[in-house]
Amino acid sequence: MKLSDIIVPLAVCAAALGAWEWVVMSRDIPPYVLPAPSAILDRLIEDRELLFSSLLVTLGVTLKALLIATSSGVALALLLSQSKWLERALLPFAIVLQVTPIVAIAPLLLVYLQPDNAVLVCAFLVAFFPILSNTALGLASVDHALQDLFDLYHASPWQKLIYLRLPAALPQFLAGLRIGGGLSLIGAIVAELAAGASGQGSGLAYRIVEAGFRLDIPRMFAALALISAAGLAIYGALAALSYYLLRGWHESARERGE
């Protein structure tokens, strides 16, 4: 990665924050309408114990949901790749879960589950399908010439899986993992908003709801800033993992490294 790849986005972000600060100050906009970045930073420092503890709650749920979605998505993709009958039978259920809005599911889950479990299930549901579909696509995208080569040398099904199909599916799986990482955070936030509206929860979205009831707009923006930073950190970590695993042989990683 070039130094300019870091400096340019930071410069654009600093310019945008400076313009925001200038507009608020020049027009004398009150904080309860639109707080300046400096006011948001002050509130972030002032409420750091409360907000960062809520951030840990949200991140914990997000990462746990992503781990469950990854393990179950890969396992189901491997199972579906072994049988077209199973794929026809089970894949529609996964699609239904994906296309049903999580905003509609979250209140129902809060009726049947404890708030913490409901948030975890919501985050899992939105992260599960991209990992499943991308991994299944990768497992089905093996080069036919390589398949014939493995057949020529009488490779066992286990050898084909380990040395051919899994490496071929790795780029697609990592792409699904990057998507699932962001979606798991979105699912956790949506479920926390629903839980917060009912007076339950302890994550960052609950703090946003709580601050909204109190018209504490700077705290709302501070919590939103932490959510955005968490999303960037998750995506950056998964992108770095993808580059590390693919840099030696896949074209996408080679292009990024050049």
C-alpha positions as a printed NumPy array, in Angstrom:
array([[  0.   ,   0.   ,   0.   ],
       [  1.342,   3.407,  -0.986],
       [  1.576,   6.3  ,   1.471],
       [ -0.767,   8.316,  -0.748],
       [ -3.457,   5.674,  -0.226],
       [ -3.511,   6.744,   3.431],
       [ -2.81 ,  10.459,   3.141],
       [ -5.444,  11.268,   0.501],
       [ -8.463,   9.823,   2.38 ],
       [ -7.281,  11.425,   5.631],
       [ -6.887,  14.794,   3.907],
       [-10.37 ,  14.594,   2.383],
       [-11.841,  13.602,   5.76 ],
       [-10.039,  16.49 ,   7.503],
       [-11.285,  18.927,   4.864],
       [-14.871,  17.695,   5.262],
       [-14.701,  18.021,   9.058],
       [-13.18 ,  21.502,   8.727],
       [-15.98 ,  22.568,   6.38 ],
       [-18.552,  21.148,   8.804],
       [-16.973,  23.058,  11.701],
       [-16.887,  26.275,   9.674],
       [-20.535,  26.032,   8.607],
       [-21.725,  25.428,  12.175],
       [-19.631,  28.263,  13.598],
       [-20.325,  30.792,  10.817],
       [-24.068,  30.232,  10.866],
       [-24.214,  29.913,  14.663],
       [-26.161,  26.651,  14.479],
       [-27.148,  25.471,  17.986],
       [-25.794,  22.087,  19.155],
       [-29.274,  20.591,  19.496],
       [-29.746,  21.098,  15.743],
       [-26.279,  20.224,  14.415],
       [-23.268,  19.976,  16.73 ],
       [-19.826,  20.892,  15.44 ],
       [-17.148,  18.192,  15.221],
       [-15.353,  19.844,  18.149],
       [-18.507,  19.558,  20.279],
       [-18.877,  15.909,  19.3  ],
       [-15.246,  15.253,  20.253],
       [-15.78 ,  17.003,  23.594],
       [-18.826,  14.843,  24.312],
       [-16.935,  11.733,  23.218],
       [-14.199,  12.531,  25.739],
       [-16.683,  13.508,  28.452],
       [-18.775,  10.32 ,  28.081],
       [-15.892,   8.047,  27.13 ],
       [-16.521,   5.461,  29.861],
       [-20.184,   5.036,  28.971],
       [-19.732,   5.142,  25.195],
       [-16.68 ,   2.903,  25.012],
       [-18.272,   0.311,  27.274],
       [-21.274,   0.312,  24.921],
       [-18.884,   0.024,  21.972],
       [-17.392,  -3.125,  23.492],
       [-20.889,  -4.592,  23.863],
       [-21.752,  -3.891,  20.224],
       [-18.399,  -5.148,  18.941],
       [-18.687,  -8.301,  21.039],
       [-22.069,  -9.133,  19.545],
       [-20.886,  -8.276,  16.026],
       [-17.778, -10.448,  16.158],
       [-19.611, -13.337,  17.803],
       [-22.327, -13.213,  15.142],
       [-19.706, -13.041,  12.379],
       [-17.891, -16.06 ,  13.801],
       [-21.107, -18.099,  13.97 ],
       [-22.168, -16.958,  10.485],
       [-18.758, -17.85 ,   9.047],
       [-18.583, -21.322,  10.543],
       [-22.191, -22.219,   9.729],
       [-22.11 , -20.59 ,   6.275],
       [-18.967, -22.45 ,   5.226],
       [-20.251, -25.727,   6.669],
       [-23.577, -25.413,   4.847],
       [-21.847, -24.397,   1.601],
       [-19.694, -27.523,   1.798],
       [-22.783, -29.615,   2.451],
       [-24.721, -28.081,  -0.439],
       [-21.778, -28.578,  -2.795],
       [-21.958, -32.327,  -2.19 ],
       [-25.586, -32.717,  -3.232],
       [-27.788, -30.87 ,  -5.712],
       [-30.81 , -32.274,  -3.926],
       [-29.779, -30.68 ,  -0.656],
       [-29.072, -27.408,  -2.455],
       [-32.568, -27.327,  -3.943],
       [-34.107, -28.201,  -0.565],
       [-32.204, -25.846,   1.76 ],
       [-31.13 , -22.86 ,  -0.301],
       [-34.65 , -21.326,  -0.555],
       [-34.816, -21.091,   3.244],
       [-31.526, -19.194,   3.316],
       [-32.801, -16.847,   0.597],
       [-36.006, -16.175,   2.547],
       [-33.986, -15.211,   5.6  ],
       [-31.869, -12.871,   3.483],
       [-34.656, -11.063,   1.645],
       [-36.82 , -10.54 ,   4.751],
       [-35.959,  -7.082,   6.167],
       [-34.135,  -7.357,   9.464],
       [-36.115,  -4.335,  10.688],
       [-39.24 ,  -6.507,  10.512],
       [-37.581,  -9.513,  12.164],
       [-35.955,  -7.73 ,  15.118],
       [-39.178,  -6.822,  17.011],
       [-40.441, -10.396,  16.656],
       [-37.201, -11.855,  17.975],
       [-37.41 ,  -9.533,  20.979],
       [-40.767, -11.129,  21.797],
       [-39.403, -14.679,  21.851],
       [-35.788, -14.188,  22.965],
       [-33.846, -12.296,  25.579],
       [-32.613,  -8.919,  24.235],
       [-28.948, -10.013,  24.063],
       [-29.839, -13.212,  22.205],
       [-32.209, -11.366,  19.861],
       [-29.461,  -8.902,  18.895],
       [-27.043, -11.777,  18.283],
       [-29.536, -13.649,  16.077],
       [-30.28 , -10.519,  14.02 ],
       [-26.583,  -9.874,  13.422],
       [-26.096, -13.535,  12.469],
       [-29.002, -13.597,  10.022],
       [-27.798, -10.683,   7.901],
       [-24.172, -11.906,   7.816],
       [-24.958, -15.555,   7.087],
       [-26.237, -15.458,   3.498],
       [-23.348, -13.517,   1.837],
       [-20.837, -15.931,   3.338],
       [-22.915, -18.943,   2.322],
       [-23.596, -17.777,  -1.236],
       [-20.051, -16.594,  -1.947],
       [-18.485, -19.762,  -0.562],
       [-20.902, -21.958,  -2.521],
       [-20.122, -19.984,  -5.673],
       [-16.398, -20.42 ,  -5.104],
       [-16.727, -24.156,  -4.545],
       [-18.648, -24.445,  -7.816],
       [-16.158, -22.317,  -9.796],
       [-13.323, -24.813, -10.088],
       [-11.481, -24.861, -13.427],
       [-12.614, -27.901, -15.447],
       [ -9.09 , -28.527, -16.713],
       [ -7.849, -28.805, -13.134],
       [-10.716, -31.144, -12.307],
       [ -9.723, -33.366, -15.224],
       [ -6.11 , -33.299, -14.035],
       [ -7.094, -34.438, -10.548],
       [ -9.261, -37.167, -12.075],
       [ -6.342, -38.252, -14.256],
       [ -4.208, -38.8  , -11.168],
       [ -7.089, -40.575,  -9.381],
       [ -7.302, -38.033,  -6.567],
       [ -9.711, -38.905,  -3.776],
       [-12.72 , -36.668,  -3.025],
       [-10.936, -35.483,   0.124],
       [ -7.818, -34.519,  -1.859],
       [ -9.955, -32.68 ,  -4.409],
       [-11.625, -30.733,  -1.595],
       [ -8.41 , -29.781,   0.222],
       [ -6.105, -29.115,  -2.732],
       [ -8.527, -27.928,  -5.421],
       [-11.97 , -26.77 ,  -4.336],
       [-11.101, -24.96 ,  -1.099],
       [ -8.249, -22.912,  -2.641],
       [-10.499, -22.068,  -5.6  ],
       [-13.248, -20.924,  -3.22 ],
       [-10.97 , -18.854,  -0.963],
       [-11.199, -15.521,  -2.885],
       [-14.998, -15.743,  -3.056],
       [-15.203, -16.722,   0.608],
       [-13.057, -13.765,   1.655],
       [-15.22 , -11.407,  -0.408],
       [-18.309, -12.755,   1.361],
       [-16.539, -12.412,   4.697],
       [-15.852,  -8.712,   4.081],
       [-19.498,  -8.174,   3.201],
       [-20.68 , -10.223,   6.176],
       [-18.471,  -8.255,   8.565],
       [-20.204,  -4.989,   7.727],
       [-23.653,  -6.559,   7.642],
       [-23.194,  -8.168,  11.063],
       [-22.554,  -4.721,  12.523],
       [-25.627,  -3.36 ,  10.736],
       [-27.76 ,  -6.233,  12.043],
       [-26.53 ,  -5.668,  15.59 ],
       [-27.289,  -1.937,  15.374],
       [-30.789,  -2.5  ,  13.966],
       [-31.622,  -5.015,  16.699],
       [-30.187,  -2.717,  19.38 ],
       [-32.349,   0.12 ,  18.07 ],
       [-35.433,  -2.079,  18.398],
       [-34.352,  -3.176,  21.867],
       [-33.576,   0.413,  22.843],
       [-37.019,   1.572,  21.748],
       [-38.459,  -0.883,  24.274],
       [-36.132,   0.354,  27.011],
       [-33.673,  -2.563,  26.879],
       [-30.08 ,  -2.851,  25.78 ],
       [-26.618,  -1.516,  26.483],
       [-24.947,  -1.165,  23.071],
       [-24.165,   1.95 ,  21.066],
       [-27.508,   1.962,  19.259],
       [-29.257,   1.942,  22.631],
       [-27.198,   4.999,  23.599],
       [-28.389,   6.71 ,  20.424],
       [-32.021,   5.986,  21.308],
       [-31.453,   7.106,  24.887],
       [-29.766,  10.335,  23.763],
       [-32.592,  10.959,  21.297],
       [-35.173,  10.817,  24.072],
       [-33.101,  13.386,  25.997],
       [-32.409,  15.519,  22.894],
       [-28.704,  15.062,  23.571],
       [-27.681,  15.435,  19.936],
       [-23.892,  15.641,  20.535],
       [-23.979,  12.257,  22.296],
       [-25.971,  10.804,  19.405],
       [-23.312,  11.95 ,  16.947],
       [-20.522,  10.684,  19.233],
       [-22.094,   7.224,  19.348],
       [-22.6  ,   7.32 ,  15.575],
       [-18.927,   8.238,  15.111],
       [-17.894,   5.205,  17.157],
       [-20.163,   2.967,  15.078],
       [-18.589,   4.292,  11.869],
       [-15.09 ,   3.796,  13.283],
       [-15.982,   0.234,  14.28 ],
       [-17.273,  -0.502,  10.78 ],
       [-14.095,   0.864,   9.204],
       [-11.946,  -1.17 ,  11.596],
       [-13.823,  -4.405,  10.829],
       [-13.604,  -3.872,   7.085],
       [ -9.948,  -2.889,   7.276],
       [ -9.044,  -5.955,   9.326],
       [-10.885,  -8.31 ,   6.952],
       [ -9.378,  -6.598,   3.887],
       [ -5.902,  -7.014,   5.402],
       [ -6.636, -10.694,   6.086],
       [ -7.785, -11.147,   2.482],
       [ -4.634,  -9.512,   1.135],
       [ -2.407, -11.614,   3.392],
       [ -4.02 , -14.881,   2.29 ],
       [ -4.163, -14.042,  -1.434],
       [ -1.079, -11.916,  -2.049],
       [  1.113, -14.774,  -3.218],
       [ -1.104, -16.163,  -5.967],
       [ -4.36 , -14.303,  -6.686],
       [ -4.573, -11.47 ,  -9.186],
       [ -6.712,  -9.183,  -7.016],
       [ -4.138,  -9.146,  -4.228],
       [ -1.25 ,  -8.716,  -6.671],
       [ -2.895,  -5.699,  -8.246],
       [ -3.455,  -4.124,  -4.848],
       [  0.132,  -4.688,  -3.871],
       [  1.573,  -3.134,  -7.033]])
